[in-house]
Amino acid sequence: MSGYDSLNLGEEHGNRIDALKRSQDTFERNTDYALSNLTSKLSDIEETVERLEDRGRSTTRRFDTLETDLHEAKESAEARSDELEESISATETGLERLTTRVSALERHLRQAEGAVVVDLDVDRGGKLRGLGLAVEEGLAAEEALLSAHQRNVLQIRITHYQQARQALAGHRSTVRDAAAVLASTAAGDRRRKKAEQEFTKAAAEAHKSQERIGRLAESAQGAQAEQAADHARRAKSAATIEAGQRARTQLRVRLRSRLSDALTGTDLLPVWFTTALGPMAPPRRAEEWLETALDVLAYRVTHQVTDPVLALGSAPNASQAPRRAARFNELKRVLRDWG
């Protein structure tokens, strides 16, 4: 007799109640397991939060330390900057005093009995000036020629015209071939439809090409005329340009030798030279300094500048001598780095 007989329950109902009880027990066990698992995870989360809080406090301390270090570094840099500015100021003051003393010493030497000043402008027989004028003549002839960019532009105009003519010839050839097919085939021939399409398309393209050639022809003719004129000028001035290039090499070789002797000698350099370029070449830019000095010497000897103080003399009239004025302004800008 089952435990449910006293309750007047049948066997079927008793089995259902047992099943429900088992389900309830299983649910309770699963719930207890889930709660236990959740409690464990909650404990892990709390530990993680505590670690993060510890890290946050540690990071805050690190930031505070870093901020302190940066503040100290800034104060140190500012102090060093002040010291450096004071050092630069003292150096500049010392350099000014030294420059003044050197200038005074140089004036004293120039006034001393037997003092000799190198004459960098001397040109016996005018040979150096002749070389300088040959250089200028060669440069002027070269400037009258078209540049590489200008020649390329002219060639592009001519090429566009030639390409348009080639395209027209191709379209006309297609028209002729298509017309031959149309003339030799019957209405139902499969080749005829294709020929009709090619004829129509090629005829339209030929018309466009013809119009384009009309626009390009005048431009191409003008370009060809300019090319021919430039070729003639090049042939005519080739000897002058070549002579100018040789003269430039000879002039700079002679001036370099003269300047080297002056720099290694015991005689004083001219006032105009030391004012514009200083008494000697700087160690790190010696070659650049020397080339500038040669440019100035070449300018003086070519244009017969004899001013004892101004390296380039007076500014030339730009309207009367545009090339010389341009060179004057160019050298004036370069000398700002050395004076």
C-alpha positions in Angstrom: 0.0 0.0 0.0 1.5 3.3 -1.1 1.8 6.3 1.2 -0.8 8.0 -0.8 -3.6 5.4 -0.1 -4.6 7.1 3.1 -5.3 10.2 1.1 -7.5 8.2 -1.2 -5.2 9.0 -4.2 -4.9 6.6 -7.0 -1.6 5.1 -8.1 -1.4 7.4 -11.2 -1.8 10.5 -9.1 0.8 9.3 -6.7 3.3 8.8 -9.5 2.7 12.3 -10.7 3.3 13.7 -7.2 6.5 11.7 -7.0 7.6 13.1 -10.4 6.8 16.6 -9.3 8.8 16.1 -6.1 11.7 14.8 -8.0 11.5 17.8 -10.3 11.4 20.1 -7.3 14.4 18.5 -5.8 16.3 18.8 -9.1 15.3 22.4 -9.4 16.4 23.1 -5.9 19.8 21.4 -6.5 20.3 23.3 -9.8 19.3 26.6 -8.1 21.7 25.9 -5.2 24.5 25.2 -7.8 23.7 28.3 -9.8 23.6 30.4 -6.7 26.9 28.9 -5.6 28.4 29.5 -9.0 27.1 33.1 -9.0 28.4 33.7 -5.5 31.9 32.5 -6.7 31.8 34.7 -9.7 30.7 37.7 -7.6 33.6 37.0 -5.3 36.0 37.0 -8.3 34.5 40.3 -9.5 34.9 41.9 -6.1 38.6 40.7 -6.1 39.0 42.1 -9.6 37.5 45.4 -8.6 39.8 45.6 -5.6 42.8 44.9 -7.9 41.7 47.6 -10.3 41.2 50.0 -7.5 44.7 49.2 -6.3 46.0 49.7 -9.8 44.1 52.9 -10.1 45.7 54.2 -6.9 49.1 53.0 -8.1 48.6 54.7 -11.5 47.5 57.9 -9.7 50.6 57.8 -7.6 52.7 57.2 -10.8 51.0 60.1 -12.6 51.7 62.3 -9.5 55.3 61.2 -9.6 55.5 61.8 -13.3 54.0 65.2 -13.0 56.5 66.1 -10.3 59.4 64.8 -12.5 58.1 66.8 -15.5 57.8 69.9 -13.4 61.3 69.5 -12.1 62.6 68.8 -15.7 60.8 72.0 -16.9 62.3 74.1 -14.1 65.8 72.6 -14.9 65.3 73.2 -18.7 64.2 76.8 -18.0 67.2 77.3 -15.8 69.6 75.9 -18.4 67.9 78.0 -21.1 68.5 81.1 -19.0 72.1 80.1 -18.5 72.5 79.4 -22.3 71.0 82.8 -23.1 73.4 84.5 -20.7 76.2 82.5 -22.3 75.2 83.5 -25.8 74.8 87.1 -24.8 78.2 87.0 -23.2 79.7 85.4 -26.3 78.1 88.0 -28.6 79.4 90.7 -26.4 82.8 89.2 -26.5 82.6 88.8 -30.3 81.6 92.4 -30.7 84.6 93.5 -28.6 86.9 91.2 -30.5 85.6 92.5 -33.8 86.1 96.0 -32.7 89.7 95.2 -31.6 90.4 93.4 -34.8 89.0 96.4 -36.8 91.1 98.8 -34.8 94.1 96.6 -35.3 93.5 96.4 -39.0 93.2 100.1 -39.3 96.4 100.5 -37.3 98.1 98.0 -39.7 96.8 99.8 -42.7 98.2 103.1 -41.4 101.5 101.6 -40.4 104.5 102.4 -42.5 105.2 99.7 -45.1 101.7 98.2 -44.9 100.7 96.5 -48.2 97.1 95.9 -49.3 96.5 93.3 -51.9 95.0 94.6 -55.1 92.5 92.0 -56.1 91.2 94.2 -58.9 94.4 94.6 -60.9 94.0 93.7 -64.6 97.1 94.4 -66.6 96.2 94.6 -70.3 92.5 94.0 -69.5 92.8 90.3 -70.1 90.6 89.4 -67.1 87.9 91.8 -68.2 88.1 90.4 -71.7 87.4 86.9 -70.3 84.5 88.4 -68.2 83.0 90.1 -71.2 83.3 86.8 -73.2 81.4 85.1 -70.4 78.7 87.7 -70.5 78.4 87.5 -74.2 78.0 83.7 -74.1 75.4 83.9 -71.4 73.4 86.6 -73.3 73.5 84.3 -76.4 72.4 81.4 -74.4 69.5 83.3 -72.8 68.2 84.2 -76.3 67.7 80.5 -77.0 64.6 78.5 -76.1 64.7 76.6 -72.8 64.3 72.8 -72.7 60.8 73.3 -71.3 59.9 75.7 -74.1 61.2 73.3 -76.8 59.2 70.5 -75.2 56.0 72.6 -75.4 56.6 73.3 -79.1 57.2 69.6 -79.8 54.0 68.6 -78.0 52.0 71.0 -80.3 53.6 69.5 -83.4 53.0 66.0 -82.1 49.3 66.6 -81.4 48.9 67.8 -85.0 50.7 64.8 -86.4 48.7 62.4 -84.3 45.5 64.0 -85.5 46.6 63.5 -89.1 47.4 59.9 -88.4 44.0 59.4 -86.8 42.3 60.9 -89.8 44.2 58.7 -92.2 43.1 55.6 -90.1 39.4 56.7 -90.2 39.5 57.3 -93.9 41.1 53.9 -94.5 38.3 52.3 -92.5 35.7 54.2 -94.5 37.2 53.0 -97.8 37.3 49.4 -96.6 33.7 49.5 -95.4 32.6 51.1 -98.6 34.3 48.4 -100.6 32.4 45.7 -98.6 29.1 47.6 -99.0 29.7 47.8 -102.8 30.5 44.1 -103.2 27.9 42.5 -100.9 24.2 41.8 -101.2 21.6 43.1 -98.8 21.4 39.9 -96.8 25.1 39.4 -96.5 26.2 39.1 -92.8 29.3 41.2 -93.5 27.2 44.1 -94.8 25.7 45.1 -91.4 29.1 45.2 -89.8 30.5 47.2 -92.7 27.6 49.7 -92.4 28.3 50.2 -88.7 32.1 50.6 -89.3 31.4 53.1 -92.2 29.0 55.2 -90.1 31.3 55.3 -87.1 34.5 55.9 -89.1 32.9 58.7 -91.2 31.8 60.5 -88.0 35.3 60.1 -86.5 36.9 61.3 -89.7 34.8 64.5 -89.6 35.8 65.2 -86.0 39.5 64.6 -86.9 39.2 66.9 -89.8 37.9 69.7 -87.6 40.5 69.0 -84.9 43.3 69.2 -87.6 42.0 72.6 -88.6 42.4 73.8 -85.1 45.8 72.3 -84.6 47.3 73.1 -87.9 48.0 76.8 -87.2 49.4 76.0 -83.8 51.7 73.3 -85.2 52.9 75.6 -88.0 53.7 78.3 -85.5 55.6 75.8 -83.4 57.6 74.6 -86.4 58.5 78.2 -87.2 59.7 78.8 -83.7 61.7 75.6 -83.7 63.4 76.5 -87.0 64.2 80.0 -85.7 65.7 78.5 -82.5 67.7 76.0 -84.5 69.1 78.8 -86.6 70.0 80.9 -83.5 71.7 77.8 -81.9 73.8 77.2 -85.0 74.7 80.9 -85.1 75.5 81.3 -81.4 77.1 77.9 -80.8 80.7 79.3 -81.1 79.9 82.3 -78.9 78.3 80.1 -76.2 81.2 77.7 -76.3 83.7 80.5 -76.1 81.9 82.0 -73.1 82.1 78.6 -71.3 85.8 78.4 -71.9 86.3 82.0 -70.8 84.4 81.3 -67.6 86.7 78.4 -66.7 89.9 80.4 -67.5 88.7 83.4 -65.6 87.8 81.4 -62.4 91.1 79.5 -62.5 93.1 82.8 -62.6 91.0 84.5 -60.0 91.2 81.4 -57.7 95.0 81.4 -58.0 95.1 85.1 -57.2 92.7 84.8 -54.2 94.6 81.8 -52.8 97.9 83.8 -52.9 96.2 86.7 -51.2 94.7 84.5 -48.4 97.9 82.6 -47.7 100.1 85.7 -47.9 101.0 88.3 -45.3 99.6 91.4 -47.1 96.3 92.9 -46.0 93.0 92.1 -47.9 91.1 95.1 -49.3 88.4 96.7 -47.1 85.7 95.9 -49.6 86.6 92.2 -49.3 86.7 91.8 -45.5 83.6 93.9 -45.2 81.6 91.7 -47.5 83.2 88.3 -46.9 85.3 88.5 -43.7 89.0 87.9 -43.4 88.9 84.2 -44.1 86.7 81.2 -45.0 84.6 79.6 -42.3 85.8 76.0 -41.7 82.5 74.3 -42.5 81.5 76.2 -45.6 85.0 77.0 -47.0 84.2 75.9 -50.6 80.9 77.8 -50.7 82.6 80.9 -49.3 85.4 80.6 -51.9 82.9 80.3 -54.8 81.1 83.4 -53.6 84.3 85.3 -53.4 85.2 84.3 -56.9 81.7 85.4 -58.1 82.3 88.8 -56.6 85.8 89.1 -58.0 84.5 88.2 -61.5 81.7 90.7 -61.2 84.2 93.5 -60.2 86.7 92.7 -63.0 84.0 92.3 -65.6 82.2 95.5 -64.8 85.4 97.4 -63.8 84.2 98.0 -60.2 86.9 99.7 -58.2 85.0 100.9 -55.1 87.3 100.5 -52.1 84.5 99.9 -49.6 81.5 98.4 -51.5 82.2 94.9 -52.9 79.7 95.3 -55.7 79.9 99.1 -56.1 76.8 101.1 -56.9 73.6 99.4 -58.1 73.4 99.5 -61.9 70.5 100.9 -63.8 68.1 98.0 -64.4 66.7 99.5 -67.6 70.1 100.1 -69.2 71.8 97.0 -68.0 69.2 94.4 -67.0 71.6 91.4 -66.9 74.1 93.2 -64.8 71.3 94.5 -62.4 70.0 91.0 -62.0 73.5 89.7 -61.2 74.0 92.5 -58.8 70.9 91.7 -56.8 71.7 88.0 -56.8 75.2 88.6 -55.4 73.8 91.1 -52.9 71.5 88.5 -51.5 74.2 85.9 -51.3 76.6 88.2 -49.5 74.1 88.6 -46.6 75.2 85.2 -45.4 78.8 86.2 -45.2 79.1 89.9 -44.2 
